[in-house]
Amino acid sequence: MLTGFGTRLHFPAGKFLLVPALLCLFPLTTPLSAAISCELNFPASDVARLFPGSTGFKTIYFSFAGHGGPPLLRRVEARLGGVPALYAPLEVPYVLYEVYKGTKKIGYVHGVNQKGQFGVLEVFVSLDLEGRIKAFYLQRIAGKWANKFTASKFGAPFVGLTLRDFDQFNLLTGKGRGRVAAMVNPAPEAATDFFGLLRAVNKNLVLMDAFFFAPDPVAP
């Protein structure tokens, strides 16, 4: 089982073909093979789309088991409301796409799984180097209202948000202020998915903060 940080470099060339995404959890084919958490189905095209102007990316695998262990897990879950919110968090590595323009790192793409109304939601955000959201991407959702949540109109309000914005909104009570509180559910019959998506983005930002953006991050 992969428990630490691993990397894999990708420098795509030529034109990118955008293909519909299907699935997120499956075995990882790397020199160290392991089951992993949410990853892009088509990294080359998806990273290029989520980060226009990028020329390549490095795939990083990280886990609680390899860095921080149970103490870090407890701190992260406390920040997520004190309830279990992570899928096999200790052993299963998370996947981070470190994005480059030439040799310069310009940001990240990271995704998480979240329980939805009819199955797992797979939610990605691209972030600049300060942890500000540049793009929102919903890779997987089930239900007749799915197209309302995958529409650009729904994803646009996430652009520019940071973890500080989510700190102003209680995701367990659905109350708060600021830009997150102002977001509109495009499918009132799918409240579970709407709040699940908000929780997923918050979870994404909390994980990135704990492992990469905190004053004393655990990433090397």
PyMOL commands that set and color helices and strands:
alter all, ss='L'
color gray80, all
select helices_A, chain A and resi 43-50+69-79+146-150+152-158+163-167+178-181+188-213
alter helices_A, ss='H'
color red, helices_A
select strands_A, chain A and resi 6-10+27-28+34-35+56-62+94-101+104-116+119-127+133-140+169-170+175-176
alter strands_A, ss='S'
color yellow, strands_A
deselect
rebuild
show_as cartoon
